[in-house]
Amino acid sequence: MAGPGGIQPFVIPVTGSQGLPSGLRVGQAFQAVLQGQPGDLSVVIGGTRVAVGDLPQLQPGQVVSGEVLRVDSGLQIRLVPQPAAAAGRSGPAPSLSQVVASVLDSLSALGAAEDAAHVLHQSMPASEGAVRNVLSLFLSDAQTGADLQTLASAMNDAARAGALPQQAADNFSLLVNTLVFAGGRELGAILQAWRRAGRTVEGRLALAMQSGRLDEVLTEADDDLRALLMRVRREETFGRFLRGAGRLRGFQDAAARVLDRLTGAALQNLRGLEVPYVYLDIPTLGQTGVHRLHVHFLGEQRGGGRRLDPRNCTVAMDLSLSRLGDLWIVLKMTDGRCACLVRATEPEALETLRGEQEGFVEALAASGFDAAHVRFGLWPGDRLHEVGELIRQRARMDMRA
């Protein structure tokens, strides 16, 4: 059956032994914007990115409507491109608040609108992709470490086959080994590596805000994980190698997830343009027992671009551990004195942590914070709210200054 105006629909089969991916349901109707590059398109439905693939009739930025269907052969997504005439009558571009509401609706998180308004920087591009990339950092988890290993493995195999320059594969593997928490390196060294990598991003963000070319500016660096991955994806010989090996779709999906995550983190660091702030989303590997590791550094002084003062700052750690579940840990340093609040979502985990209070104090003392005060409490697990609260506290301080 043809869609509106006689336009033929496109059918995307949904594969996987576990049924529908998270966020999709049979009978679900939606409207979305195609993202990606020609030949490597995707669409976000209910917070889940679905690869559309190589359909030359479709282009990035094109609006499509669709529905999730159950058929005899399994499950499929039916896409219908919106007619150009209808797109032309769509009126003015939506405001940032309208885009935020649409994204939160797709993520089943409309109640988080107030927190989202605080988290998103006022200069955030009013695009669904940009807003989704940031909010997804705090509303959904990702297996970025495993995805990076998948990408590195494919590049190494292609290099051995002569389908990719060996230096490109080596550079990517080096970055992955440096930036992923795999249990073999000290966490402090990984934090420093991400901090160094982020410095170039901060400068490019400032340039992007002036030029309005955010995505383009973020892909220009030669020593950046995101830029290197973008360049490798455009290698035609590499693409042919992946297609011949039956690995193209898996590589494209993993690359899209990693790029979304890196872009979201870079956009979150827009906060660093106005106050001393650094956000790190550290990729982890499941076998380490650490499933999520986000760190927020927030300085007490005013003005962006300043160095963080380790004697006067706040560090918030957003963790998910195999044995203790989700944790939110805040260390607040005031004139070198440290107050630490450890919160857990599970009462059993909280009791376990309380039993280690002396160990917390000793660890902080070993880091240079003598007589640290450590408290414990339950946490409802609302990560977006906690990030919004960090920023609200900073805003209140500025108003009192």
C-alpha positions in Angstrom: 0.0 0.0 0.0 1.3 3.5 -0.9 1.6 6.2 1.7 0.3 9.8 1.5 0.4 11.2 -2.0 1.1 7.8 -3.5 4.6 7.6 -1.9 5.7 4.0 -1.5 6.6 2.9 2.1 9.9 1.3 3.0 9.9 -1.8 5.2 12.7 -2.4 7.7 12.9 -5.9 9.2 13.5 -6.1 13.0 16.0 -8.8 13.8 17.1 -10.3 17.1 16.2 -13.3 19.2 15.0 -11.1 22.1 12.1 -9.5 20.2 11.7 -5.8 19.9 14.5 -3.6 21.1 13.9 -1.5 24.2 11.6 1.5 23.6 9.6 -0.1 20.7 6.2 -1.8 20.8 4.0 -3.4 18.2 1.4 -0.9 16.8 3.6 2.1 17.8 3.2 5.0 15.4 5.8 7.7 15.1 7.2 10.6 13.1 11.0 11.1 13.1 13.9 12.7 11.1 16.4 10.5 9.3 19.9 10.9 10.7 23.3 9.8 9.5 24.9 10.0 6.1 23.6 8.8 2.6 23.9 5.0 2.6 24.2 4.8 6.4 20.9 6.2 7.7 19.1 5.6 11.0 16.0 6.7 12.7 15.3 7.0 16.5 12.0 5.4 17.6 11.0 5.5 21.3 14.6 6.3 22.3 16.0 3.4 20.3 18.1 3.9 17.2 17.2 1.7 14.3 19.4 1.4 11.3 17.7 2.1 8.0 20.6 1.1 5.8 21.4 1.9 2.2 18.2 3.3 0.6 19.2 5.8 -2.0 15.6 7.2 -2.1 16.0 8.5 1.4 18.2 11.3 2.6 19.5 12.7 5.9 17.1 15.3 7.4 14.1 13.8 5.6 11.0 13.5 7.7 9.3 10.1 7.8 6.3 8.7 9.5 6.0 5.0 10.4 4.6 2.2 12.4 6.0 -0.9 14.2 4.2 -4.0 12.8 4.0 -7.7 13.4 3.9 -9.8 10.3 4.0 -13.5 9.5 7.8 -13.4 9.1 8.3 -11.6 12.4 8.5 -7.9 13.1 9.1 -4.9 10.9 9.1 -1.1 10.8 7.2 0.6 8.0 8.5 4.0 7.0 6.7 6.5 4.8 8.6 9.6 3.7 6.7 12.8 4.3 5.9 14.5 1.0 8.0 17.5 0.2 4.9 19.7 -0.1 3.8 18.8 3.4 7.3 19.4 4.8 7.1 22.9 3.2 3.9 23.7 5.0 5.4 22.6 8.4 5.8 26.2 9.5 8.7 27.7 11.5 11.3 25.5 13.1 10.4 24.2 16.5 11.8 25.9 19.6 14.3 24.2 21.9 11.5 23.6 24.5 9.3 21.9 21.9 12.2 19.7 20.8 12.9 18.8 24.4 9.3 17.9 25.0 9.3 15.7 21.9 12.5 13.9 22.9 11.3 13.3 26.5 8.0 11.9 25.2 9.9 9.4 23.0 12.0 8.4 26.1 8.9 8.1 28.3 10.2 10.8 30.6 7.9 13.8 30.1 8.0 14.4 33.9 11.6 15.3 33.6 11.1 18.5 31.6 12.2 20.8 34.4 15.4 18.9 35.1 16.1 18.7 31.3 15.7 22.5 31.1 18.4 23.0 33.7 20.8 20.3 32.2 20.7 21.5 28.6 22.8 24.6 27.9 21.0 27.6 26.5 23.1 27.5 23.3 22.1 23.9 22.6 21.1 23.4 19.0 17.4 23.1 18.7 17.6 19.7 16.9 16.2 16.4 18.0 19.5 14.6 17.5 21.5 17.0 19.7 19.0 17.1 22.5 18.6 13.3 22.5 22.3 12.8 22.6 22.6 14.8 25.8 19.5 13.6 27.6 20.3 10.0 26.8 23.5 10.3 28.8 21.3 10.5 31.9 18.2 8.6 30.9 19.6 5.5 29.4 22.8 3.4 29.6 25.1 2.4 26.8 27.7 -0.4 26.2 30.2 2.0 24.8 33.2 0.1 25.9 32.0 -3.1 24.2 31.1 -1.1 21.1 34.6 0.4 20.9 36.2 -3.0 21.2 33.9 -4.2 18.3 35.0 -1.3 16.2 38.7 -1.7 17.0 38.5 -5.4 16.2 36.9 -4.7 12.8 39.6 -2.1 12.0 42.4 -4.4 13.0 41.0 -7.3 10.8 40.6 -4.9 7.9 44.2 -3.6 8.3 45.6 -7.2 8.3 43.6 -7.7 5.1 45.0 -4.5 3.5 41.6 -2.9 3.5 42.5 -0.1 5.9 45.8 1.7 6.7 47.5 0.0 9.6 48.2 3.4 11.2 44.5 4.2 11.3 43.8 0.9 13.0 46.7 1.3 15.4 45.7 4.9 16.3 42.1 3.8 17.1 43.2 0.8 19.2 45.6 3.0 21.1 42.8 5.5 21.9 40.5 2.7 23.0 43.1 1.1 25.2 43.8 4.6 26.7 40.2 5.7 27.3 38.3 2.6 28.2 38.2 1.4 31.9 39.0 -2.3 31.5 40.3 -2.9 35.0 44.0 -3.1 34.0 44.8 0.6 34.4 44.5 3.0 37.3 41.3 5.0 37.1 43.2 8.2 37.7 45.2 7.7 34.5 42.1 7.2 32.5 40.5 10.3 33.9 43.6 12.3 33.0 43.6 10.9 29.5 39.9 11.9 29.0 40.7 15.3 30.5 43.5 15.9 28.0 41.3 14.7 25.1 38.6 17.0 26.3 40.8 20.1 26.2 40.8 20.2 22.4 37.1 19.6 22.3 36.5 22.6 24.6 38.3 24.9 22.3 36.5 23.6 19.3 33.2 24.1 21.1 33.9 27.7 21.6 34.6 28.0 17.8 31.5 26.1 17.0 29.4 28.5 19.1 30.7 31.4 17.0 30.5 29.7 13.6 27.3 27.8 14.1 28.9 24.7 12.5 28.8 22.5 15.6 28.9 19.0 14.0 31.4 20.1 11.4 33.8 21.6 13.9 33.7 18.6 16.1 34.9 16.3 13.3 38.0 18.4 12.4 40.5 17.2 15.0 43.2 14.7 14.0 43.7 13.3 17.5 40.1 12.8 18.5 38.3 9.5 18.8 35.2 10.8 17.2 37.0 12.4 14.3 39.1 9.3 13.6 35.9 7.1 13.6 34.2 9.5 11.2 37.1 9.3 8.8 37.4 5.5 8.9 33.6 5.2 8.2 34.2 7.1 4.9 36.9 4.7 3.7 35.3 2.9 0.7 37.8 0.0 0.7 37.0 -0.6 4.4 33.3 -0.5 3.7 33.6 -3.1 1.0 35.7 -5.3 3.4 33.0 -5.1 6.0 30.2 -5.8 3.5 32.0 -8.9 2.2 32.6 -10.2 5.7 29.0 -9.7 6.7 30.0 -7.2 9.4 28.9 -3.9 7.8 25.6 -3.5 9.7 27.2 -4.4 13.1 30.0 -1.9 12.5 27.6 0.8 11.5 25.3 0.3 14.5 28.2 0.3 16.9 29.7 3.3 15.3 26.4 5.2 15.4 26.0 4.5 19.1 29.6 5.6 20.0 29.3 8.8 17.9 26.0 9.6 19.6 27.5 9.2 23.0 30.7 11.2 22.2 28.6 14.0 20.7 26.3 14.1 23.8 29.3 14.3 26.1 30.8 17.1 24.0 27.5 19.0 24.1 27.2 18.5 27.8 30.6 20.2 28.2 29.2 23.4 26.8 28.7 24.2 30.5 32.4 24.6 30.7 32.2 27.8 28.6 30.5 29.6 31.5 31.7 27.9 34.7 34.6 25.6 35.5 32.9 22.3 34.6 34.1 19.0 33.1 31.8 16.0 32.3 33.4 12.6 31.6 31.4 9.5 30.3 34.0 6.8 30.8 33.4 3.7 28.7 33.6 0.5 30.8 33.7 -3.2 30.2 31.2 -5.5 31.9 33.8 -7.9 33.3 35.2 -5.2 35.5 32.0 -5.1 37.5 31.6 -1.4 36.6 28.7 -0.9 34.2 28.5 2.9 34.3 31.1 5.5 35.2 30.2 9.2 34.8 32.1 12.0 36.6 31.1 15.6 36.9 33.7 18.2 38.1 32.3 21.6 39.0 34.4 24.5 40.2 33.3 27.1 42.8 34.7 30.2 41.0 32.8 32.1 38.3 33.7 32.3 34.6 34.2 29.6 32.0 37.6 28.3 30.9 39.2 28.6 34.4 41.1 25.7 35.9 39.3 23.7 38.6 40.7 24.4 42.1 41.0 21.0 43.8 40.6 22.7 47.2 37.3 24.3 46.2 35.2 22.2 43.9 32.5 19.5 43.7 33.0 16.1 42.2 29.9 13.9 41.5 30.3 10.3 40.5 27.4 8.4 38.8 28.2 4.7 39.1 26.5 1.4 38.4 28.3 -1.6 40.0 27.6 -5.4 39.7 27.4 -5.9 43.5 26.2 -2.6 44.8 23.9 -1.4 42.0 23.4 2.3 41.2 25.3 4.8 43.3 25.6 8.6 43.4 28.6 9.9 45.3 29.4 13.6 45.8 32.6 14.9 47.2 32.5 18.6 48.1 35.8 20.3 48.8 35.8 23.6 50.7 39.2 25.2 51.6 40.7 21.7 51.3 38.1 20.1 53.7 36.2 17.2 52.2 32.5 16.3 52.8 31.4 13.1 51.1 27.9 11.9 50.6 27.4 8.3 49.4 23.9 7.3 48.2 22.7 3.9 47.0 19.4 2.8 45.5 19.3 -0.5 47.3 19.0 -0.7 51.2 21.2 -3.7 51.3 23.9 -2.0 49.4 23.6 1.1 51.6 24.2 -1.0 54.7 27.3 -2.6 53.1 28.6 0.8 52.3 28.0 2.1 55.8 30.1 -0.7 57.1 33.0 0.6 55.0 32.8 4.2 56.4 36.3 3.9 58.0 37.7 2.7 54.7 36.2 5.7 52.9 37.8 8.1 55.4 41.2 6.4 55.1 41.0 6.5 51.3 40.2 10.2 51.3 43.0 10.8 53.8 45.4 9.0 51.5 44.3 11.4 48.7 45.2 14.4 50.9 41.8 15.0 52.6 42.4 14.6 56.3 39.4 14.3 58.7 36.9 13.9 55.8 33.3 13.7 56.8 31.4 10.8 55.2 27.6 10.5 55.2 25.3 7.8 53.6 21.7 7.8 52.4 19.2 6.2 50.0 18.9 7.5 46.5 15.8 7.2 44.2 18.1 6.8 41.2 17.1 9.9 39.2 20.3 10.7 37.4 18.9 13.5 35.3 17.5 15.2 38.4 20.9 15.0 40.1 22.7 16.7 37.2 20.1 19.4 37.0 20.5 19.9 40.8 24.2 20.4 40.4 23.6 23.1 37.8 20.8 24.7 39.8 23.1 25.0 42.8 25.8 26.6 40.7 23.2 29.1 39.3 22.1 30.0 42.9 25.7 30.6 43.9 26.2 33.0 40.9 23.0 34.9 41.9 24.3 35.3 45.4 27.8 36.4 44.3 
